Amino acid sequence: MKFGLHLLANLTPEWNSQYIQYEYMKELLNKVVAQAPVVIDDDDDRNSARERYFRRADDAFFEYCDKQLTKINTFFAEKLAEALRRFATLKDEIKYRESIYGDAASRKVLSAGIIQRRNKVTHSNNDTTLTTTRTPRPSLMMPLSRILPDRLVKNDDKENKRPTDHINTNSLKAAFSEYYLMLILLQKFQLLNFTGFRKILKKHDKLFETTRGEEWRTLNVDTATFYTSKSVTELIGDVETIYTNAFESGDRPRAMKRLRVPPLEEKQSPIVTFRLGIFIGMICVLLPMVIILIAVLNTSQSGNALAWREALHLYRSSFLIILQITLAGINVYGWSSAGVNHILIFEIDPREHLTYQQLLEIGTYLCVLWCLSFITFIVQSYFDFYPFIQPLIFLVLMILFLINPFPILARPARYWLIRTLGLVVSAAFHRIRFADNWLCNQLSSVELAFFDLEFFCCFYFSDREWWSTNLSKPSSPTGTFCSSWTRFLLQAFLLALPSSLRFTQCVRRYYDTKQAYPHLVNAGKYSASLVVAMTNSLRRASIALNKYYSDNPTKNPFLYIWVVTALVNSTYKVIWDIKMDWGLFHKNAGENKFLRDHIIYSSKKYYYYAIIQDIVLRYSWTINIFIQFKSGLAEYSDVIGFSFGLVELIRRFSWNFFRLENEHLNNCGRYRAVRDISIKPITTGIDFTLIDSKLSREPGIRYRGRVTRLQTIIDDENMATTDDTTMNELETNIADFVKNQTATSNTVVVPDMNEINKTLTDIRSRTSHSFTDADDYCDSPNPNRLEHRATSV
């Protein structure tokens, strides 16, 4: 495999703007060689001109390499500082436990309740011992002021004043696991960047027929901090030792099994691929068979008509849920192919999660069972032998599949879904995660399943006499909530339930963040959905209970109220989908017209198609205005309701791609590559956004030769410093910074904060180096600029 593809497959997506721009540098060298003067044996002047051309190109190329090296060193130093701060905090938590519970064996079982009670004692006492009050730690990012100017370093004093809560054993294990993953990614960052420099400089020497590239690598890269630092390797060893002794009683193989990092290139299981192919083949046979049997066996042996409409009404919700699982598998494939880190976004354990093929396998497997159940219903209807028991059996099987306690059929994934569903329902009582938000949005796309709950329950449980028959005919629902106006009241409640849950989540987000925009504005969108559900139910109730409105639907006042509220709601949702959820129509979109500055998917056509599709499908309900419904089900009747349900799932399928892309870009902006399971919040310490804005002041500073997944948030190949002396001094300061961080991480207790503040003030008063926007430097090199730069020199 070529290194460019290897780099693309193994880099950390959230950090990819901080890696060496290998492909761009390779393209740069090829263009320089292509424009070089041709060698002529007898023309010494022309050959001398060629040699001068390559030397001028070398000056500019190595200057660009300097900026790449500085970018990588600075990012590595910041990430190492963050890693050391996290490690110090984790070590403190281990020492806290040792001081209370003694040896590792007594810490193996530690309930959350005990930790919470200890926390109360800790924060209520004034004693200064380790077991009661923890000495506040200074912000270890302060030495960065020796590298970056003060305005680019964030002040976290206020954040560090918050009391620290101790966490239970499972959470601490997860914190160590995620921290170990972060170290492995940082180690991979070192290796990939060093290999990138070695490869590109070797290619440079081959194309330019010189050894200057190897000499530059020996002088600069081989001595660079990101390559020579062994701190990451030492931290990995320390974490393995601590985890083995503290949590696994010295059993290293067991500890390493729990800490193992999955390969960055996700591989599919051959047996899963084989089963998936079998299930897809079965579906291709069974689905047409269902349609053929409905047409052929439309009358039973006793002369009764096949009740396929009632059966479809009972089966359609389960089919939509199965289809949604299958489409989610395709979503996962698209995210993985484009480099969208859905595992981090959903906060799933990267060591144990479903691949896209496993999701597709589950969806197709359930679809096969659905087809077999429907075929069995048709056959039993033909023989008048309890056909309507089949939809109920299939629903029970799906519920058992979800709650099955045995370690089969993807139990971790099923339990993750159950936990997340519980968090969605209890949204008012806890902070909202992205996974809660996303899953609730998926529920709002299957609101037809909530509507069908009323029909399903009334069909099976309201008419007791029906059970004494052979169940060959549909039941006659009776009772308080299965007839009259109360039925429509229950339907309105069920239809509004997903929007109510999202409304609660938005209000809770506002409660936690105190930001009216966007959370209260988003809550307004879902309150509009509640109004639509109520007015729609009033419209349908008036059709079913009033013969005049049934015969004259245009005279129904609730029809016009429903149309107005639905138009407002659809417009609200379209704007929110495109502008907020997808982040499109950004004012700084640049060449990506009507989109945003950074896009991940390979073609801009996908985005334009998705915008048009979202608008069309959001307003597809307007077809109902021109259909003269005679029943109370209206657009929720068997076939029509099923069709609208399919349309909504297609819209949500497209929505998922761009919603997670936008969230992924937000993670890229924060360089967040692992879950933040820490004892206290760890901030980055550098305002990379401010750096990016400074680098991007001049037009053309970004490389936009093509739209690729390599472009994310910051293209720091444009980093420049004032002169060569400043560059060398910056390298020295980074090396000193790493040494200081390593030394500081071994400190457990800091006796006097006043002395620390004085020291930090002295450090901040030292000379710091800043980035400049001088026109003399090649902010976005190309061969013409390189030659012009060399000529000016």
C-alpha positions in Angstrom: 0.0 0.0 0.0 1.3 3.5 -0.8 2.0 5.6 2.1 -0.5 8.3 1.2 -3.3 5.6 1.4 -1.8 4.2 4.5 -1.8 7.6 6.2 -5.3 8.3 5.1 -6.5 4.9 6.6 -4.6 5.2 9.9 -4.7 8.9 10.9 -7.0 10.1 13.6 -9.8 11.9 11.8 -10.2 14.7 14.4 -6.5 15.5 14.1 -6.0 15.2 10.4 -5.3 18.9 9.8 -2.3 18.5 12.2 -0.7 15.7 10.3 2.0 16.2 7.6 0.3 17.2 4.3 2.0 14.3 2.5 -0.1 14.2 -0.6 0.1 17.9 -1.1 3.8 17.9 -0.7 4.2 15.0 -3.1 2.1 16.8 -5.7 4.2 19.9 -5.1 7.5 18.1 -5.9 6.0 16.5 -9.0 5.0 19.9 -10.4 8.4 21.4 -9.6 10.1 18.6 -11.5 7.6 18.9 -14.4 8.4 22.6 -14.8 12.2 22.2 -14.4 14.5 23.1 -17.4 15.5 20.2 -19.6 19.0 18.8 -19.3 21.2 19.3 -22.4 24.6 17.5 -22.5 26.5 20.3 -24.3 24.8 23.3 -22.7 26.5 24.0 -19.4 24.6 27.3 -19.0 21.2 25.5 -19.2 22.3 22.8 -16.9 23.6 25.4 -14.4 20.2 27.1 -14.7 18.5 23.8 -13.9 20.7 23.3 -10.8 19.9 26.9 -9.6 16.2 26.2 -10.2 16.2 23.2 -8.0 18.2 25.1 -5.3 15.6 27.9 -5.3 12.8 25.4 -5.2 14.6 23.7 -2.3 14.7 26.9 -0.3 11.0 27.3 -0.5 10.2 23.6 -0.1 12.3 23.3 3.1 10.7 26.4 4.4 7.4 24.8 4.0 8.8 21.6 5.7 9.8 23.9 8.6 6.3 25.1 9.0 4.9 21.6 8.9 7.4 20.5 11.5 6.6 23.4 13.8 2.9 22.7 13.4 3.4 19.0 14.3 5.7 19.8 17.2 3.3 22.4 18.7 0.3 20.1 18.4 2.2 17.1 19.9 3.4 19.3 22.8 -0.1 20.4 23.6 -1.5 16.9 23.4 1.3 15.6 25.6 0.6 18.3 28.1 -3.1 17.3 28.1 -2.1 13.6 28.5 0.2 14.4 31.5 -2.6 16.4 33.2 -5.0 13.6 32.8 -2.5 11.1 34.1 -1.8 13.1 37.2 -5.5 13.3 37.9 -6.0 9.6 37.4 -3.0 8.8 39.7 -4.5 11.0 42.4 -7.8 9.1 42.2 -5.9 5.8 42.6 -4.0 7.1 45.6 -7.2 8.4 47.1 -8.7 4.9 46.9 -5.5 3.3 48.3 -5.6 5.6 51.3 -9.2 4.6 52.0 -9.5 1.0 50.9 -6.0 -0.3 51.1 -4.7 -2.9 48.7 -6.0 -3.6 45.2 -8.1 -6.6 46.3 -10.3 -4.4 48.5 -10.9 -2.0 45.7 -12.2 -4.5 43.2 -15.8 -3.9 44.3 -16.6 -0.3 45.0 -20.2 1.0 44.7 -21.1 4.4 43.5 -23.0 5.1 46.8 -19.8 4.6 48.8 -17.9 7.0 46.6 -20.7 9.6 46.8 -20.7 9.4 50.6 -17.0 9.8 50.6 -17.4 12.8 48.4 -19.7 14.5 50.9 -17.2 13.9 53.7 -14.4 15.2 51.5 -16.0 18.5 50.6 -17.4 19.1 54.1 -14.2 18.8 56.1 -11.5 21.4 56.3 -8.6 19.1 57.1 -5.8 19.2 54.5 -5.0 15.5 54.4 -5.3 13.5 51.2 -8.4 11.6 52.3 -10.5 14.7 52.9 -9.6 17.8 50.9 -7.5 17.6 47.7 -5.0 20.4 47.2 -6.0 22.4 44.1 -3.7 21.8 41.2 -2.3 24.6 39.1 -3.1 24.7 35.4 -0.2 22.8 33.8 -0.7 24.5 30.5 0.9 27.7 31.7 4.4 26.9 30.3 2.8 27.1 26.9 3.2 30.8 27.2 6.9 30.2 26.4 5.8 28.9 23.0 2.6 30.9 22.1 1.6 34.4 22.9 -0.7 35.0 25.9 -3.7 35.9 23.8 -3.6 32.3 22.4 -3.5 30.6 25.8 -6.8 30.0 27.6 -7.2 30.9 31.2 -8.7 28.0 33.1 -8.4 29.3 36.7 -12.1 29.7 37.2 -12.8 26.2 35.8 -10.3 24.6 38.2 -11.9 26.1 41.3 -14.8 23.6 41.1 -14.7 20.7 43.6 -13.7 17.4 42.3 -16.0 14.4 42.7 -14.6 10.9 42.9 -16.1 8.3 40.6 -17.0 4.7 40.9 -14.8 1.8 39.8 -16.5 1.2 36.5 -16.2 4.8 35.5 -12.6 4.9 36.6 -11.8 1.8 34.5 -13.5 3.5 31.5 -11.4 6.6 32.1 -8.2 4.6 32.1 -9.4 2.7 29.0 -10.1 6.0 27.1 -6.9 7.5 28.3 -4.9 4.5 27.0 -6.6 4.9 23.7 -5.6 8.5 23.6 -2.0 7.6 24.2 -2.0 5.0 21.5 -3.4 7.6 19.0 -0.7 10.0 20.1 2.0 7.4 19.6 0.5 6.7 16.2 0.6 10.4 15.5 4.4 10.4 16.1 5.1 7.4 13.9 2.9 8.5 11.0 4.4 12.0 10.9 8.0 10.8 11.1 7.4 8.2 8.4 5.7 10.9 6.3 8.8 13.2 6.5 11.1 10.3 5.8 9.1 9.2 2.7 8.6 12.7 1.3 12.3 13.7 1.7 13.4 10.4 0.2 11.2 11.2 -2.8 12.6 14.7 -2.9 16.1 13.4 -3.1 15.1 10.9 -5.8 13.4 13.5 -8.0 15.9 16.3 -7.4 18.9 13.9 -7.7 20.4 15.3 -4.5 21.0 14.3 -0.8 19.8 17.6 0.7 16.5 16.0 1.8 18.3 13.4 3.9 20.6 16.0 5.4 17.6 18.2 6.3 15.8 15.2 7.9 18.9 14.3 9.9 19.3 17.9 11.1 15.7 18.8 11.8 13.3 15.8 11.9 15.6 13.3 13.7 16.0 15.8 16.5 12.4 17.1 16.6 10.6 16.9 19.9 7.7 14.9 18.5 10.1 12.1 17.4 12.7 12.1 20.2 10.2 12.3 23.1 9.7 9.0 24.8 7.1 10.3 27.2 4.2 8.7 25.4 5.8 5.3 25.5 6.6 5.7 29.2 3.0 6.8 29.9 1.6 3.7 28.1 3.8 1.5 30.3 2.7 3.3 33.4 -1.0 3.0 32.6 -0.6 -0.7 31.8 1.1 -1.3 35.2 -1.4 0.7 37.2 -4.4 -0.9 35.5 -3.0 -4.4 36.0 -2.2 -3.9 39.7 -5.2 -1.7 40.6 -8.1 -3.4 38.7 -6.9 -6.9 37.7 -4.9 -8.0 40.7 -1.7 -8.4 38.7 -3.3 -10.4 35.9 -1.6 -8.7 33.0 -3.1 -10.7 30.1 -6.6 -9.9 31.4 -5.7 -6.2 31.8 -4.3 -6.0 28.3 -7.4 -7.6 26.9 -9.5 -4.9 28.4 -7.1 -2.1 27.4 -6.5 -3.4 23.9 -7.0 -0.8 21.1 -8.9 -2.0 18.1 -7.2 -1.7 14.7 -7.9 1.7 13.0 -8.7 -0.1 9.8 -12.0 -1.9 10.7 -12.0 -5.4 9.2 -15.2 -7.3 8.5 -15.8 -10.9 9.6 -16.1 -13.4 6.7 -18.9 -15.3 8.4 -20.9 -12.1 8.9 -20.5 -11.3 5.3 -21.6 -14.8 4.3 -24.7 -14.7 6.5 -25.5 -11.2 5.3 -25.4 -12.4 1.7 -27.7 -15.4 2.6 -30.3 -13.1 4.3 -30.3 -10.6 1.3 -30.9 -13.5 -1.1 -33.8 -14.8 1.0 -35.4 -11.3 1.2 -35.2 -11.0 -2.6 -37.3 -14.2 -2.8 -39.6 -13.7 0.2 -40.8 -10.1 -0.5 -42.1 -10.9 -4.0 -43.6 -14.0 -2.6 -45.7 -12.0 -0.1 -47.1 -9.9 -2.9 -47.8 -12.9 -5.1 -49.6 -14.8 -2.3 -51.8 -11.8 -1.4 -52.9 -11.8 -5.1 -53.4 -15.6 -5.4 -54.8 -16.5 -2.0 -57.2 -13.6 -1.7 -60.1 -15.8 -0.6 -60.1 -18.5 2.1 -61.5 -22.0 1.7 -64.6 -20.9 3.5 -65.1 -18.0 1.1 -63.8 -15.2 3.4 -61.8 -12.4 1.8 -58.2 -12.1 2.8 -57.9 -9.3 5.4 -54.6 -8.1 4.1 -55.2 -4.4 4.8 -55.7 -5.1 8.5 -52.7 -7.3 8.4 -50.6 -4.6 6.8 -51.8 -2.2 9.5 -50.5 -4.6 12.2 -47.3 -5.4 10.4 -46.2 -2.0 9.0 -44.8 -0.5 12.2 -42.4 -3.4 12.8 -41.3 -3.3 9.1 -40.5 0.4 9.4 -38.4 -0.3 12.5 -36.5 -3.1 10.8 -36.0 -0.9 7.7 -34.6 1.8 10.0 -32.1 -0.6 11.5 -31.0 -1.6 7.9 -30.6 2.0 6.8 -28.6 2.8 10.0 -26.2 0.1 8.8 -25.8 1.9 5.5 -25.3 5.1 7.4 -22.5 3.5 9.4 -20.8 2.4 6.2 -21.0 5.9 4.7 -19.6 7.5 7.9 -16.8 5.0 8.1 -15.9 5.4 4.4 -15.8 9.2 4.7 -13.9 9.2 8.0 -16.7 10.5 10.2 -16.0 9.1 13.7 -19.5 7.9 14.7 -18.0 5.8 17.5 -16.7 8.9 19.3 -19.8 10.9 18.5 -22.2 8.3 20.0 -19.7 7.6 22.8 -19.6 3.9 22.1 -16.8 1.7 23.4 -14.4 1.5 20.4 -13.3 -2.0 21.6 -16.8 -3.4 21.4 -19.2 -2.1 18.8 -21.2 -3.2 15.8 -19.8 -2.8 12.3 -21.9 -1.8 9.4 -22.2 -5.4 8.2 -23.3 -6.6 11.6 -26.1 -3.9 11.7 -27.1 -4.9 8.2 -27.1 -8.6 9.3 -29.5 -7.8 12.1 -31.8 -5.8 9.9 -31.9 -8.4 7.1 -32.4 -11.2 9.6 -35.4 -9.5 11.2 -36.7 -8.7 7.7 -36.6 -12.4 6.8 -38.6 -13.2 10.0 -41.1 -10.5 9.1 -41.6 -12.0 5.6 -42.0 -15.5 7.0 -44.5 -14.3 9.5 -46.6 -12.4 6.9 -46.5 -15.5 4.6 -47.6 -17.7 7.5 -50.5 -15.2 8.2 -51.6 -15.5 4.5 -51.5 -19.3 4.6 -53.3 -19.6 7.9 -56.0 -17.1 6.5 -56.5 -19.4 3.6 -57.1 -22.4 5.9 -59.1 -20.2 8.4 -56.7 -21.2 11.2 -56.0 -18.4 13.7 -54.2 -16.1 11.2 -54.2 -13.0 13.4 -52.2 -14.6 16.0 -49.1 -14.2 13.8 -48.6 -10.4 14.1 -48.8 -10.7 17.9 -46.3 -13.5 17.9 -43.9 -11.6 15.7 -44.1 -8.5 18.0 -43.4 -10.7 21.1 -40.4 -12.1 19.3 -39.0 -8.7 18.5 -39.4 -7.6 22.1 -37.7 -10.8 23.3 -34.9 -10.2 20.8 -34.3 -6.7 22.4 -34.4 -7.7 26.0 -32.8 -11.1 25.7 -30.3 -11.3 28.7 -28.1 -14.0 27.2 -24.7 -13.0 25.7 -25.9 -13.6 22.1 -27.3 -11.6 19.3 -25.2 -8.5 20.0 -26.1 -8.1 23.7 -23.8 -5.0 24.4 -25.4 -3.2 21.4 -28.9 -4.1 22.5 -28.3 -3.0 26.1 -26.8 0.3 24.8 -30.0 0.9 22.9 -32.1 0.1 26.0 -30.1 2.4 28.2 -30.2 5.2 25.6 -34.0 4.7 25.3 -34.2 5.1 29.1 -32.2 8.3 28.9 -34.5 9.6 26.2 -37.6 9.0 28.3 -36.0 10.5 31.5 -34.5 13.5 29.6 -35.7 16.0 32.2 -33.6 14.6 35.0 -30.1 14.4 33.5 -27.7 16.1 31.0 -28.4 15.4 27.3 -25.8 13.5 25.2 -25.6 13.6 21.5 -26.7 9.9 21.3 -29.9 10.8 23.3 -30.6 13.6 20.9 -30.0 11.5 17.8 -32.1 8.5 19.0 -35.0 10.7 19.8 -34.8 12.2 16.3 -35.0 8.7 14.9 -38.1 8.0 17.0 -39.8 11.1 15.6 -39.3 9.6 12.1 -41.3 6.5 13.1 -44.2 8.3 14.7 -46.4 6.0 12.7 -45.4 3.2 15.0 -46.6 5.3 18.0 -49.9 5.9 16.2 -50.3 2.2 15.5 -49.9 1.4 19.2 -53.5 2.4 19.7 -54.8 0.3 16.8 -52.7 -2.7 17.9 -53.8 -2.6 21.5 -57.5 -2.1 20.7 -57.4 -4.8 18.0 -56.1 -7.5 20.3 -57.3 -6.5 23.8 -60.6 -4.6 23.6 -62.9 -7.3 22.1 -62.7 -10.4 24.4 -65.3 -12.3 22.5 -63.1 -12.2 19.4 -60.6 -14.6 21.1 -63.2 -17.3 21.3 -63.4 -17.5 17.5 -60.8 -18.9 15.1 -59.4 -15.4 14.6 -60.0 -15.5 10.9 -61.7 -12.1 10.8 -60.6 -8.8 12.2 -61.8 -7.8 15.7 -64.3 -5.1 16.4 -62.6 -2.7 18.9 -64.7 -1.3 21.7 -64.1 0.5 24.9 -63.3 3.9 26.2 -60.1 4.5 24.2 -61.0 2.5 21.1 -64.1 4.4 20.0 -65.6 7.8 20.0 -63.6 11.0 20.5 -61.3 9.6 23.2 -59.8 7.4 20.6 -58.6 10.5 18.7 -57.4 12.0 21.9 -55.2 8.9 22.6 -53.9 9.0 19.0 -53.0 12.7 19.3 -51.1 11.9 22.5 -49.2 9.1 20.9 -48.4 11.1 17.8 -47.1 13.9 19.9 -44.9 11.7 22.2 -41.6 11.8 20.2 -41.9 15.6 19.7 -42.6 16.0 23.4 -39.5 14.1 24.3 -37.4 16.3 22.0 -39.0 19.3 23.4 -38.0 18.2 26.9 -34.5 17.6 25.8 -34.2 21.1 24.3 -35.5 22.6 27.6 -33.1 20.6 29.6 -30.2 21.7 27.3 -31.3 25.3 28.0 -31.4 24.6 31.8 -27.8 23.2 31.7 -26.3 25.8 29.4 -28.5 28.9 29.9 -28.3 29.5 26.2 -31.7 30.5 24.8 -30.2 30.2 21.3 -30.3 27.6 19.9 -32.0 25.4 22.5 -35.2 27.4 23.2 -35.5 28.1 19.5 -35.2 24.4 18.8 -37.8 23.7 21.5 -40.1 26.1 19.6 -39.8 23.8 16.5 -41.1 20.8 18.5 -43.8 22.8 20.2 -45.1 23.5 16.6 -45.1 19.8 16.0 -47.3 19.3 19.0 -49.8 21.8 17.7 -49.8 20.0 14.3 -50.5 16.6 16.0 -53.4 18.1 17.9 -55.0 20.0 15.0 -54.6 16.9 12.8 -56.4 14.8 15.3 -59.2 17.3 15.5 -59.5 17.3 11.7 -59.7 13.5 11.6 -62.1 13.3 14.5 -64.5 15.8 12.8 -64.4 13.6 9.7 -65.2 10.4 11.6 -67.8 11.7 14.0 -69.6 14.3 11.9 -71.3 13.1 8.7 -71.6 16.7 7.3 -67.8 17.2 7.4 -67.3 13.7 6.0 -69.4 14.5 3.0 -68.1 18.1 2.7 -64.4 18.0 3.8 -63.8 21.5 2.5 -66.3 22.9 5.0 -64.2 21.5 7.9 -62.6 24.5 9.8 -60.0 22.2 11.3 -58.7 21.4 7.9 -57.5 25.0 7.3 -56.1 25.3 10.8 -54.2 22.1 10.3 -52.8 23.2 6.9 -51.6 26.5 8.3 -49.9 25.0 11.3 -48.3 22.2 9.2 -47.0 24.7 6.7 -45.4 26.7 9.5 -44.0 23.6 11.1 -42.5 22.2 7.8 -40.9 25.5 7.0 -39.4 25.7 10.5 -38.0 22.2 10.2 -36.5 22.7 6.7 -34.6 25.8 7.8 -33.4 24.0 11.0 -32.4 20.9 9.1 -30.3 22.7 6.5 -28.9 25.6 8.6 -28.5 24.2 12.1 -28.4 20.4 11.9 -26.2 20.3 8.7 -24.5 23.6 9.1 -25.0 24.5 5.5 -25.6 28.0 3.9 -22.6 29.2 5.9 -21.6 32.8 5.1 -17.9 31.8 4.7 -18.6 28.8 2.4 -16.1 30.0 -0.1 -16.0 27.9 -3.3 -18.6 25.5 -1.7 -21.5 27.7 -2.7 -24.5 27.4 -0.4 -22.7 24.8 1.7 -19.9 25.4 4.3 -16.2 26.0 4.3 -15.3 22.4 5.0 -17.1 19.3 3.6 -16.1 15.7 4.1 -18.1 13.8 1.4 -16.4 13.5 -1.9 -18.9 15.4 -4.1 -20.8 18.7 -3.6 -23.6 17.2 -5.6 -24.5 15.0 -2.6 -25.2 18.1 -0.5 -27.3 19.9 -3.2 -29.3 16.7 -3.7 -29.9 16.3 0.0 -31.1 19.9 0.3 -33.6 19.5 -2.5 -34.7 16.1 -1.2 -35.2 17.4 2.4 -37.4 20.3 1.1 -39.5 18.0 -1.1 -40.1 15.3 1.5 -40.7 17.8 4.3 -43.7 19.1 2.2 -44.9 15.7 0.9 -47.8 15.8 3.4 -49.4 18.5 1.2 -50.7 15.7 -1.0 -53.2 15.0 1.7 -54.9 18.3 1.1 -56.1 17.1 -2.3 -57.3 13.6 -1.2 -60.9 13.5 0.0 -60.7 11.2 3.0 -63.9 9.5 4.2 -62.5 7.8 7.3 -61.0 8.9 10.5 -57.7 7.3 9.8 -57.2 9.7 6.8 -53.5 9.7 5.8 -52.7 7.1 8.5 -54.8 4.4 6.8 -53.1 1.1 5.8 -51.3 1.7 2.4 -51.2 5.5 2.4 -49.8 5.6 6.0 -47.3 3.0 5.1 -46.1 5.0 2.1 -45.7 8.2 4.1 -43.8 6.2 6.7 -41.3 5.0 4.0 -40.9 8.5 2.7 -40.0 9.8 6.1 -37.4 7.1 6.7 -35.7 7.9 3.4 -35.6 11.6 4.5 -34.1 10.7 7.9 -31.6 8.3 6.2 -30.1 11.3 4.3 -30.4 13.6 7.3 -28.2 11.2 9.3 -25.2 11.5 7.0 -25.0 15.3 7.2 -26.0 15.6 10.8 -23.1 13.5 12.0 -20.7 15.1 9.5 -21.5 18.5 11.1 -20.9 17.0 14.6 -17.7 15.4 13.4 -16.4 18.8 12.2 -17.2 20.2 15.6 -15.1 17.5 17.2 -12.3 18.3 14.7 -12.4 21.9 15.8 -11.8 20.8 19.4 -9.3 18.1 18.3 -11.4 15.7 20.4 -10.5 12.1 19.5 -11.6 10.1 22.6 -14.4 10.1 25.0 -13.9 12.6 27.9 -14.3 10.2 30.9 -12.1 12.1 33.3 -12.1 13.0 37.0 -12.2 16.7 36.2 -12.6 18.7 33.0 -9.3 18.9 31.0 -9.1 21.8 28.6 -6.7 22.1 25.7 -5.0 25.3 26.9 -4.5 26.7 23.4 -7.1 28.6 21.5 -6.6 26.9 18.1 -9.6 28.8 16.7 -7.8 32.1 17.2 -4.7 30.7 15.5 -6.8 29.5 12.6 -8.5 32.9 12.2 -5.1 34.6 12.2 -3.7 32.2 9.6 -6.7 32.7 7.4 -6.8 36.5 7.1 -5.3 36.6 3.6 -7.2 35.2 0.6 -5.9 32.0 -0.8 -4.2 30.9 2.4 -6.0 27.6 2.3 -5.2 24.8 -0.1 -8.4 24.2 -2.1 -7.2 22.4 -5.1 -9.8 19.7 -4.6 -12.4 18.8 -2.1 -11.2 15.8 -0.1 -11.8 14.2 3.3 -8.4 15.6 4.3 -9.7 19.1 4.7 -11.3 19.7 8.1 -10.8 22.6 10.4 -7.3 24.0 10.3 -4.8 23.8 7.5 -1.7 24.7 9.6 0.7 24.2 6.7 0.4 28.0 6.5 2.2 28.6 9.8 5.0 31.0 9.5 7.5 32.7 11.9 9.5 35.8 11.7 12.9 34.4 10.7 15.1 31.3 11.0 16.4 32.3 14.4 12.8 32.5 15.7 12.1 29.1 14.2 15.0 27.5 15.9 14.2 29.2 19.2 10.6 28.0 18.9 11.8 24.4 18.5 14.0 24.7 21.6 11.1 26.1 23.6 8.9 23.2 22.6 11.5 20.7 23.7 11.9 22.6 27.0 8.1 22.6 27.4 7.9 18.8 27.0 10.6 18.3 29.6 8.8 20.7 32.0 5.5 18.9 31.5 7.1 15.5 32.2 8.8 16.8 35.3 5.6 18.5 36.5 3.5 15.3 36.0 5.5 13.6 38.8 4.4 16.2 41.4 1.5 15.0 43.5 0.9 17.9 46.0 1.7 21.6 45.5 2.1 23.3 48.9 1.5 27.0 48.1 -0.7 28.4 45.3 0.6 31.9 45.9 4.1 30.8 45.1 2.8 29.0 41.9 0.9 32.1 40.8 4.1 34.2 41.2 6.1 31.7 39.2 3.5 31.6 36.4 3.5 35.4 36.3 7.3 35.3 35.8 7.0 32.7 33.1 4.3 34.7 31.2 6.6 37.8 31.3 9.2 36.0 29.3 9.6 36.5 25.5 7.0 34.6 23.5 6.9 34.0 19.8 3.9 34.7 17.7 2.7 33.8 14.2 3.0 36.4 11.5 1.2 37.0 8.2 4.2 38.3 6.4 3.9 38.4 2.6 7.4 37.2 2.2 6.5 33.7 3.1 4.7 31.1 1.0 1.4 30.7 2.8 0.0 28.4 0.2 2.9 27.1 -1.9 2.5 26.1 -5.5 5.3 25.6 -8.1 4.9 29.2 -9.5 5.1 30.7 -6.1 8.1 28.5 -5.3 9.9 29.8 -8.4 8.9 33.4 -7.7 10.1 33.0 -4.1 13.4 31.6 -5.1 13.9 34.3 -7.7 13.3 37.0 -5.1 15.8 35.4 -2.9 
